[in-house]
Amino acid sequence: MVLDVVCKMQVNEKTARCKSEHKGKTYYFCAEVCKQKFDKSPDRFVKP
Ligand SMILES: [Zn+2]
């Protein structure tokens, strides 16, 4: 399980349909809406 950094939910990376690449790392999301929020401003959700 991995953390959905937008809503802090646990997501199964094997079944997650929503994912995004950011700076070489893959992020998984519980829903399309979380992915869209992340894609808009990934730096808001990714800790440096
Ligand atoms: Zn989510």
N, CA, C, O and the ligand as a Tripos MOL2 file, in Angstrom:
@<TRIPOS>MOLECULE
protein
  193   191    49     0     0
PROTEIN
NO_CHARGES

@<TRIPOS>ATOM
      1 N           0.8410   -1.2040    0.0000 N.3       1 MET1
      2 CA          0.0000    0.0000    0.0000 C.3       1 MET1
      3 C           0.8750    1.2520    0.0000 C.2       1 MET1
      4 O           1.9340    1.2970    0.6260 O.2       1 MET1
      5 N           0.4130    2.2370   -0.7000 N.am      2 VAL2
      6 CA          1.1290    3.5120   -0.7500 C.3       2 VAL2
      7 C           0.1770    4.6390   -0.3630 C.2       2 VAL2
      8 O          -1.0440    4.4930   -0.4150 O.2       2 VAL2
      9 N           0.7680    5.7650    0.0240 N.am      3 LEU3
     10 CA         -0.0330    6.8950    0.4720 C.3       3 LEU3
     11 C          -0.4600    7.7650   -0.7120 C.2       3 LEU3
     12 O           0.3540    8.1650   -1.5440 O.2       3 LEU3
     13 N          -1.7380    8.0370   -0.7560 N.am      4 ASP4
     14 CA         -2.2510    9.0650   -1.6580 C.3       4 ASP4
     15 C          -1.9150   10.4020   -1.0010 C.2       4 ASP4
     16 O          -2.5040   10.7700    0.0150 O.2       4 ASP4
     17 N          -0.9660   11.1200   -1.5890 N.am      5 VAL5
     18 CA         -0.4420   12.3150   -0.9250 C.3       5 VAL5
     19 C          -1.4410   13.4710   -0.9200 C.2       5 VAL5
     20 O          -1.2480   14.4570   -0.2080 O.2       5 VAL5
     21 N          -2.4950   13.3530   -1.7020 N.am      6 VAL6
     22 CA         -3.4900   14.4220   -1.7510 C.3       6 VAL6
     23 C          -4.4700   14.3070   -0.5890 C.2       6 VAL6
     24 O          -4.6830   15.2730    0.1440 O.2       6 VAL6
     25 N          -5.0660   13.1320   -0.4180 N.am      7 CYS7
     26 CA         -6.0850   12.9690    0.6280 C.3       7 CYS7
     27 C          -5.6090   12.1050    1.7840 C.2       7 CYS7
     28 O          -6.3580   11.8700    2.7320 O.2       7 CYS7
     29 N          -4.3530   11.6250    1.7140 N.am      8 LYS8
     30 CA         -3.7340   10.8380    2.7830 C.3       8 LYS8
     31 C          -4.3710    9.4630    2.9760 C.2       8 LYS8
     32 O          -4.2540    8.8650    4.0460 O.2       8 LYS8
     33 N          -5.0390    8.9690    1.9500 N.am      9 MET9
     34 CA         -5.6240    7.6420    2.0180 C.3       9 MET9
     35 C          -4.5990    6.6080    1.5710 C.2       9 MET9
     36 O          -3.6990    6.9150    0.7900 O.2       9 MET9
     37 N          -4.7380    5.3950    2.0630 N.am     10 GLN10
     38 CA         -3.8760    4.3130    1.5900 C.3      10 GLN10
     39 C          -4.4300    3.7600    0.2920 C.2      10 GLN10
     40 O          -5.6220    3.4760    0.1730 O.2      10 GLN10
     41 N          -3.5300    3.6110   -0.6880 N.am     11 VAL11
     42 CA         -3.9390    3.1390   -2.0110 C.3      11 VAL11
     43 C          -3.1200    1.9080   -2.3610 C.2      11 VAL11
     44 O          -1.9120    1.8720   -2.1270 O.2      11 VAL11
     45 N          -3.7690    0.9120   -2.9140 N.am     12 ASN12
     46 CA         -3.0580   -0.2680   -3.3880 C.3      12 ASN12
     47 C          -2.4850    0.0250   -4.7700 C.2      12 ASN12
     48 O          -3.2240    0.2360   -5.7310 O.2      12 ASN12
     49 N          -1.1760    0.0350   -4.8510 N.am     13 GLU13
     50 CA         -0.5330    0.4360   -6.1170 C.3      13 GLU13
     51 C          -0.7630   -0.5770   -7.2300 C.2      13 GLU13
     52 O          -0.5710   -0.2640   -8.4050 O.2      13 GLU13
     53 N          -1.1720   -1.7870   -6.8680 N.am     14 LYS14
     54 CA         -1.4180   -2.8080   -7.8850 C.3      14 LYS14
     55 C          -2.7720   -2.6190   -8.5550 C.2      14 LYS14
     56 O          -2.9630   -3.0430   -9.6940 O.2      14 LYS14
     57 N          -3.7020   -1.9920   -7.8660 N.am     15 THR15
     58 CA         -5.0420   -1.8170   -8.4320 C.3      15 THR15
     59 C          -5.3620   -0.3550   -8.7270 C.2      15 THR15
     60 O          -6.3830   -0.0550   -9.3470 O.2      15 THR15
     61 N          -4.4940    0.5560   -8.2860 N.am     16 ALA16
     62 CA         -4.7680    1.9790   -8.4940 C.3      16 ALA16
     63 C          -4.7990    2.3060   -9.9820 C.2      16 ALA16
     64 O          -3.8930    1.9420  -10.7320 O.2      16 ALA16
     65 N          -5.8480    2.9930  -10.3910 N.am     17 ARG17
     66 CA         -5.9570    3.3600  -11.7950 C.3      17 ARG17
     67 C          -5.4080    4.7600  -12.0370 C.2      17 ARG17
     68 O          -5.0610    5.1110  -13.1650 O.2      17 ARG17
     69 N          -5.3320    5.5550  -10.9780 N.am     18 CYS18
     70 CA         -4.8870    6.9340  -11.1220 C.3      18 CYS18
     71 C          -3.4820    7.0790  -10.5940 C.2      18 CYS18
     72 O          -3.2350    6.8990   -9.4010 O.2      18 CYS18
     73 N          -2.5610    7.4030  -11.4790 N.am     19 LYS19
     74 CA         -1.2000    7.6360  -11.0300 C.3      19 LYS19
     75 C          -0.5490    8.7200  -11.8550 C.2      19 LYS19
     76 O          -0.9570    9.0110  -12.9800 O.2      19 LYS19
     77 N           0.4830    9.3120  -11.2620 N.am     20 SER20
     78 CA          1.1820   10.4100  -11.9050 C.3      20 SER20
     79 C           2.6740   10.2570  -11.6780 C.2      20 SER20
     80 O           3.1190    9.7520  -10.6470 O.2      20 SER20
     81 N           3.4310   10.7020  -12.6590 N.am     21 GLU21
     82 CA          4.8830   10.7340  -12.4990 C.3      21 GLU21
     83 C           5.2830   12.1520  -12.1390 C.2      21 GLU21
     84 O           4.8120   13.1180  -12.7390 O.2      21 GLU21
     85 N           6.1540   12.2600  -11.1590 N.am     22 HIS22
     86 CA          6.6640   13.5840  -10.7970 C.3      22 HIS22
     87 C           8.1150   13.4540  -10.3800 C.2      22 HIS22
     88 O           8.4300   12.7450   -9.4240 O.2      22 HIS22
     89 N           8.9930   14.1320  -11.0890 N.am     23 LYS23
     90 CA         10.4260   14.0900  -10.8010 C.3      23 LYS23
     91 C          10.9390   12.6610  -10.6510 C.2      23 LYS23
     92 O          11.7010   12.3500   -9.7360 O.2      23 LYS23
     93 N          10.5050   11.7990  -11.5700 N.am     24 GLY24
     94 CA         11.0060   10.4380  -11.5920 C.3      24 GLY24
     95 C          10.3770    9.4860  -10.5990 C.2      24 GLY24
     96 O          10.7660    8.3210  -10.5250 O.2      24 GLY24
     97 N           9.4060    9.9680   -9.8320 N.am     25 LYS25
     98 CA          8.7440    9.1260   -8.8500 C.3      25 LYS25
     99 C           7.2860    8.9590   -9.2660 C.2      25 LYS25
    100 O           6.6840    9.8780   -9.8210 O.2      25 LYS25
    101 N           6.7200    7.7770   -8.9940 N.am     26 THR26
    102 CA          5.3270    7.5440   -9.3340 C.3      26 THR26
    103 C           4.4560    7.7100   -8.0930 C.2      26 THR26
    104 O           4.7600    7.1700   -7.0290 O.2      26 THR26
    105 N           3.3850    8.4510   -8.2430 N.am     27 TYR27
    106 CA          2.4320    8.6700   -7.1580 C.3      27 TYR27
    107 C           1.0970    8.0660   -7.5440 C.2      27 TYR27
    108 O           0.6710    8.1450   -8.6960 O.2      27 TYR27
    109 N           0.4430    7.4610   -6.5590 N.am     28 TYR28
    110 CA         -0.8420    6.7880   -6.8180 C.3      28 TYR28
    111 C          -1.9520    7.5200   -6.0960 C.2      28 TYR28
    112 O          -1.7530    8.0980   -5.0280 O.2      28 TYR28
    113 N          -3.1320    7.4820   -6.7070 N.am     29 PHE29
    114 CA         -4.2640    8.2270   -6.1570 C.3      29 PHE29
    115 C          -5.5150    7.3680   -6.1000 C.2      29 PHE29
    116 O          -5.7060    6.4610   -6.9090 O.2      29 PHE29
    117 N          -6.3660    7.6760   -5.1210 N.am     30 CYS30
    118 CA         -7.5770    6.8850   -4.9300 C.3      30 CYS30
    119 C          -8.6030    7.2110   -6.0090 C.2      30 CYS30
    120 O          -9.4540    6.3820   -6.3310 O.2      30 CYS30
    121 N          -8.5230    8.4120   -6.5630 N.am     31 ALA31
    122 CA         -9.5270    8.8370   -7.5300 C.3      31 ALA31
    123 C          -8.9400    9.8570   -8.4880 C.2      31 ALA31
    124 O          -7.9110   10.4780   -8.2230 O.2      31 ALA31
    125 N          -9.6270   10.0070   -9.6090 N.am     32 GLU32
    126 CA         -9.1810   10.9460  -10.6420 C.3      32 GLU32
    127 C          -9.0740   12.3740  -10.0890 C.2      32 GLU32
    128 O          -8.1980   13.1400  -10.4880 O.2      32 GLU32
    129 N          -9.9740   12.7140   -9.1710 N.am     33 VAL33
    130 CA         -9.9780   14.0780   -8.6290 C.3      33 VAL33
    131 C          -8.6930   14.3680   -7.8500 C.2      33 VAL33
    132 O          -8.1900   15.4920   -7.8680 O.2      33 VAL33
    133 N          -8.1700   13.3560   -7.1710 N.am     34 CYS34
    134 CA         -6.9120   13.5330   -6.4410 C.3      34 CYS34
    135 C          -5.7450   13.6910   -7.4110 C.2      34 CYS34
    136 O          -4.8480   14.5090   -7.2020 O.2      34 CYS34
    137 N          -5.7770   12.8970   -8.4650 N.am     35 LYS35
    138 CA         -4.7330   13.0040   -9.4740 C.3      35 LYS35
    139 C          -4.7320   14.3930  -10.1070 C.2      35 LYS35
    140 O          -3.6720   14.9780  -10.3310 O.2      35 LYS35
    141 N          -5.9050   14.9110  -10.3890 N.am     36 GLN36
    142 CA         -5.9950   16.2260  -11.0230 C.3      36 GLN36
    143 C          -5.4620   17.3160  -10.1070 C.2      36 GLN36
    144 O          -4.7770   18.2350  -10.5570 O.2      36 GLN36
    145 N          -5.7810   17.2090   -8.8050 N.am     37 LYS37
    146 CA         -5.2490   18.1810   -7.8450 C.3      37 LYS37
    147 C          -3.7260   18.1260   -7.8230 C.2      37 LYS37
    148 O          -3.0460   19.1520   -7.7940 O.2      37 LYS37
    149 N          -3.2100   16.8950   -7.8370 N.am     38 PHE38
    150 CA         -1.7620   16.7110   -7.8040 C.3      38 PHE38
    151 C          -1.1120   17.2660   -9.0670 C.2      38 PHE38
    152 O          -0.0980   17.9610   -8.9950 O.2      38 PHE38
    153 N          -1.6860   16.9630  -10.2060 N.am     39 ASP39
    154 CA         -1.1140   17.4060  -11.4790 C.3      39 ASP39
    155 C          -1.0830   18.9290  -11.6040 C.2      39 ASP39
    156 O          -0.1950   19.4910  -12.2460 O.2      39 ASP39
    157 N          -2.0590   19.5850  -10.9860 N.am     40 LYS40
    158 CA         -2.1260   21.0480  -11.0250 C.3      40 LYS40
    159 C          -0.9380   21.6780  -10.3160 C.2      40 LYS40
    160 O          -0.3130   22.6080  -10.8260 O.2      40 LYS40
    161 N          -0.6360   21.1530   -9.1230 N.am     41 SER41
    162 CA          0.4680   21.7320   -8.3470 C.3      41 SER41
    163 C           1.1210   20.6620   -7.4910 C.2      41 SER41
    164 O           0.9130   20.6050   -6.2790 O.2      41 SER41
    165 N           1.9160   19.8110   -8.1380 N.am     42 PRO42
    166 CA          2.5440   18.6870   -7.4280 C.3      42 PRO42
    167 C           3.4010   19.1140   -6.2390 C.2      42 PRO42
    168 O           3.4980   18.3900   -5.2480 O.2      42 PRO42
    169 N           4.0160   20.2770   -6.3370 N.am     43 ASP43
    170 CA          4.9200   20.7050   -5.2620 C.3      43 ASP43
    171 C           4.1860   21.0010   -3.9590 C.2      43 ASP43
    172 O           4.7960   21.0320   -2.8900 O.2      43 ASP43
    173 N           2.8760   21.2180   -4.0500 N.am     44 ARG44
    174 CA          2.0800   21.4190   -2.8350 C.3      44 ARG44
    175 C           2.0210   20.1450   -2.0090 C.2      44 ARG44
    176 O           1.8910   20.1920   -0.7860 O.2      44 ARG44
    177 N           2.1190   19.0020   -2.6890 N.am     45 PHE45
    178 CA          1.8880   17.7260   -2.0180 C.3      45 PHE45
    179 C           3.1630   16.9460   -1.7700 C.2      45 PHE45
    180 O           3.1830   16.0360   -0.9410 O.2      45 PHE45
    181 N           4.2230   17.2920   -2.4760 N.am     46 VAL46
    182 CA          5.4740   16.5540   -2.3490 C.3      46 VAL46
    183 C           6.4160   17.3030   -1.4290 C.2      46 VAL46
    184 O           6.7350   18.4710   -1.6480 O.2      46 VAL46
    185 N           6.8510   16.6070   -0.4030 N.am     47 LYS47
    186 CA          7.8110   17.2150    0.5210 C.3      47 LYS47
    187 C           9.1940   17.1880   -0.1300 C.2      47 LYS47
    188 O           9.6070   16.1710   -0.6880 O.2      47 LYS47
    189 N           9.8900   18.2920   -0.0530 N.am     48 PRO48
    190 CA         11.2180   18.3550   -0.6780 C.3      48 PRO48
    191 C          12.2290   17.4160   -0.0150 C.2      48 PRO48
    192 O          13.3860   17.3610   -0.4320 O.2      48 PRO48
    193 ZN         -7.2900   10.5390   -2.8150 Zn       49 ZN49
@<TRIPOS>BOND
     1     1     2 1
     2     2     3 1
     3     3     4 2
     4     3     5 am
     5     5     6 1
     6     6     7 1
     7     7     8 2
     8     7     9 am
     9     9    10 1
    10    10    11 1
    11    11    12 2
    12    11    13 am
    13    13    14 1
    14    14    15 1
    15    15    16 2
    16    15    17 am
    17    17    18 1
    18    18    19 1
    19    19    20 2
    20    19    21 am
    21    21    22 1
    22    22    23 1
    23    23    24 2
    24    23    25 am
    25    25    26 1
    26    26    27 1
    27    27    28 2
    28    27    29 am
    29    29    30 1
    30    30    31 1
    31    31    32 2
    32    31    33 am
    33    33    34 1
    34    34    35 1
    35    35    36 2
    36    35    37 am
    37    37    38 1
    38    38    39 1
    39    39    40 2
    40    39    41 am
    41    41    42 1
    42    42    43 1
    43    43    44 2
    44    43    45 am
    45    45    46 1
    46    46    47 1
    47    47    48 2
    48    47    49 am
    49    49    50 1
    50    50    51 1
    51    51    52 2
    52    51    53 am
    53    53    54 1
    54    54    55 1
    55    55    56 2
    56    55    57 am
    57    57    58 1
    58    58    59 1
    59    59    60 2
    60    59    61 am
    61    61    62 1
    62    62    63 1
    63    63    64 2
    64    63    65 am
    65    65    66 1
    66    66    67 1
    67    67    68 2
    68    67    69 am
    69    69    70 1
    70    70    71 1
    71    71    72 2
    72    71    73 am
    73    73    74 1
    74    74    75 1
    75    75    76 2
    76    75    77 am
    77    77    78 1
    78    78    79 1
    79    79    80 2
    80    79    81 am
    81    81    82 1
    82    82    83 1
    83    83    84 2
    84    83    85 am
    85    85    86 1
    86    86    87 1
    87    87    88 2
    88    87    89 am
    89    89    90 1
    90    90    91 1
    91    91    92 2
    92    91    93 am
    93    93    94 1
    94    94    95 1
    95    95    96 2
    96    95    97 am
    97    97    98 1
    98    98    99 1
    99    99   100 2
   100    99   101 am
   101   101   102 1
   102   102   103 1
   103   103   104 2
   104   103   105 am
   105   105   106 1
   106   106   107 1
   107   107   108 2
   108   107   109 am
   109   109   110 1
   110   110   111 1
   111   111   112 2
   112   111   113 am
   113   113   114 1
   114   114   115 1
   115   115   116 2
   116   115   117 am
   117   117   118 1
   118   118   119 1
   119   119   120 2
   120   119   121 am
   121   121   122 1
   122   122   123 1
   123   123   124 2
   124   123   125 am
   125   125   126 1
   126   126   127 1
   127   127   128 2
   128   127   129 am
   129   129   130 1
   130   130   131 1
   131   131   132 2
   132   131   133 am
   133   133   134 1
   134   134   135 1
   135   135   136 2
   136   135   137 am
   137   137   138 1
   138   138   139 1
   139   139   140 2
   140   139   141 am
   141   141   142 1
   142   142   143 1
   143   143   144 2
   144   143   145 am
   145   145   146 1
   146   146   147 1
   147   147   148 2
   148   147   149 am
   149   149   150 1
   150   150   151 1
   151   151   152 2
   152   151   153 am
   153   153   154 1
   154   154   155 1
   155   155   156 2
   156   155   157 am
   157   157   158 1
   158   158   159 1
   159   159   160 2
   160   159   161 am
   161   161   162 1
   162   162   163 1
   163   163   164 2
   164   163   165 am
   165   165   166 1
   166   166   167 1
   167   167   168 2
   168   167   169 am
   169   169   170 1
   170   170   171 1
   171   171   172 2
   172   171   173 am
   173   173   174 1
   174   174   175 1
   175   175   176 2
   176   175   177 am
   177   177   178 1
   178   178   179 1
   179   179   180 2
   180   179   181 am
   181   181   182 1
   182   182   183 1
   183   183   184 2
   184   183   185 am
   185   185   186 1
   186   186   187 1
   187   187   188 2
   188   187   189 am
   189   189   190 1
   190   190   191 1
   191   191   192 2
@<TRIPOS>SUBSTRUCTURE
     1 MET1         2 RESIDUE 1 A MET
     2 VAL2         6 RESIDUE 1 A VAL
     3 LEU3        10 RESIDUE 1 A LEU
     4 ASP4        14 RESIDUE 1 A ASP
     5 VAL5        18 RESIDUE 1 A VAL
     6 VAL6        22 RESIDUE 1 A VAL
     7 CYS7        26 RESIDUE 1 A CYS
     8 LYS8        30 RESIDUE 1 A LYS
     9 MET9        34 RESIDUE 1 A MET
    10 GLN10       38 RESIDUE 1 A GLN
    11 VAL11       42 RESIDUE 1 A VAL
    12 ASN12       46 RESIDUE 1 A ASN
    13 GLU13       50 RESIDUE 1 A GLU
    14 LYS14       54 RESIDUE 1 A LYS
    15 THR15       58 RESIDUE 1 A THR
    16 ALA16       62 RESIDUE 1 A ALA
    17 ARG17       66 RESIDUE 1 A ARG
    18 CYS18       70 RESIDUE 1 A CYS
    19 LYS19       74 RESIDUE 1 A LYS
    20 SER20       78 RESIDUE 1 A SER
    21 GLU21       82 RESIDUE 1 A GLU
    22 HIS22       86 RESIDUE 1 A HIS
    23 LYS23       90 RESIDUE 1 A LYS
    24 GLY24       94 RESIDUE 1 A GLY
    25 LYS25       98 RESIDUE 1 A LYS
    26 THR26      102 RESIDUE 1 A THR
    27 TYR27      106 RESIDUE 1 A TYR
    28 TYR28      110 RESIDUE 1 A TYR
    29 PHE29      114 RESIDUE 1 A PHE
    30 CYS30      118 RESIDUE 1 A CYS
    31 ALA31      122 RESIDUE 1 A ALA
    32 GLU32      126 RESIDUE 1 A GLU
    33 VAL33      130 RESIDUE 1 A VAL
    34 CYS34      134 RESIDUE 1 A CYS
    35 LYS35      138 RESIDUE 1 A LYS
    36 GLN36      142 RESIDUE 1 A GLN
    37 LYS37      146 RESIDUE 1 A LYS
    38 PHE38      150 RESIDUE 1 A PHE
    39 ASP39      154 RESIDUE 1 A ASP
    40 LYS40      158 RESIDUE 1 A LYS
    41 SER41      162 RESIDUE 1 A SER
    42 PRO42      166 RESIDUE 1 A PRO
    43 ASP43      170 RESIDUE 1 A ASP
    44 ARG44      174 RESIDUE 1 A ARG
    45 PHE45      178 RESIDUE 1 A PHE
    46 VAL46      182 RESIDUE 1 A VAL
    47 LYS47      186 RESIDUE 1 A LYS
    48 PRO48      190 RESIDUE 1 A PRO
    49 ZN49       193 GROUP 0 **** ****
